[in-house]
Amino acid sequence: MCEREKREILENSLYENLYAQKMIGAGRIDDYLYYLEIMEGKCRNGMTSDEIDAVSLRADNAAKKKVRHGANSQSNT
């Protein structure tokens, strides 16, 4: 992967993170959930079922962890 591709991935990740924070902070949860559904469809396009299942499992496992805001540590619930 070339440097330009890496920077593009980082920029897209940062945008997604900041967009999520601003939408949630503004109380626009329903609008943000709709956006996530649209993006999920785009992301699934071209992925195999096994890849989708693996990502879904990782998301499920991450959602089960308790996050302490303002800290980098996580603990299981």
C-alpha positions as CSV (number, residue, x, y, z in Angstrom):
1,M,0.0,0.0,0.0
2,C,1.4,3.3,-1.0
3,E,1.7,6.4,1.3
4,R,-1.2,8.1,-0.5
5,E,-3.6,5.2,0.1
6,K,-2.6,5.1,3.8
7,R,-3.3,8.8,4.1
8,E,-6.7,8.5,2.4
9,I,-7.7,5.6,4.8
10,L,-6.6,7.7,7.8
11,E,-8.5,10.8,6.5
12,N,-11.6,8.7,5.9
13,S,-11.4,7.2,9.4
14,L,-10.9,10.5,11.0
15,Y,-13.9,12.0,9.1
16,E,-16.1,9.1,10.1
17,N,-15.1,9.5,13.7
18,L,-15.6,13.3,13.8
19,Y,-18.9,13.1,11.9
20,A,-20.2,10.5,14.4
21,Q,-19.2,12.7,17.3
22,K,-20.9,15.8,15.8
23,M,-24.1,14.0,14.9
24,I,-24.4,12.4,18.3
25,G,-23.5,15.6,20.1
26,A,-26.2,17.4,18.1
27,G,-28.7,14.8,19.1
28,R,-29.3,13.7,15.5
29,I,-29.2,10.0,16.4
30,D,-31.9,8.9,13.9
31,D,-30.2,10.7,11.1
32,Y,-26.8,9.2,12.0
33,L,-28.3,5.7,12.2
34,Y,-29.7,6.1,8.8
35,Y,-26.3,7.2,7.5
36,L,-24.7,4.2,9.1
37,E,-27.2,1.9,7.4
38,I,-26.4,3.4,4.0
39,M,-22.7,3.1,4.6
40,E,-23.0,-0.5,5.8
41,G,-24.6,-1.5,2.5
42,K,-21.7,0.2,0.6
43,C,-19.1,-1.5,2.7
44,R,-20.7,-5.0,2.4
45,N,-20.6,-4.7,-1.4
46,G,-17.7,-6.9,-2.7
47,M,-17.1,-8.6,0.7
48,T,-17.5,-12.4,1.1
49,S,-20.0,-13.8,3.7
50,D,-17.0,-15.0,5.8
51,E,-15.5,-11.5,5.9
52,I,-18.8,-10.0,6.8
53,D,-19.4,-12.6,9.6
54,A,-15.9,-12.0,11.0
55,V,-16.4,-8.2,11.1
56,S,-19.8,-8.7,12.7
57,L,-18.4,-10.9,15.4
58,R,-15.6,-8.3,16.1
59,A,-18.3,-5.6,16.4
60,D,-20.4,-7.7,18.7
61,N,-17.4,-8.4,20.9
62,A,-16.4,-4.8,21.0
63,A,-19.9,-3.7,21.9
64,K,-19.9,-6.0,24.9
65,K,-16.9,-4.2,26.4
66,K,-17.4,-1.3,28.8
67,V,-15.5,1.9,27.7
68,R,-14.3,4.4,30.2
69,H,-14.6,7.9,28.7
70,G,-11.4,9.9,28.9
71,A,-9.3,6.8,29.4
72,N,-7.6,4.4,27.0
73,S,-8.4,1.3,29.1
74,Q,-11.4,-1.0,28.6
75,S,-12.8,-3.7,30.8
76,N,-15.2,-6.5,30.1
77,T,-18.7,-6.3,31.5
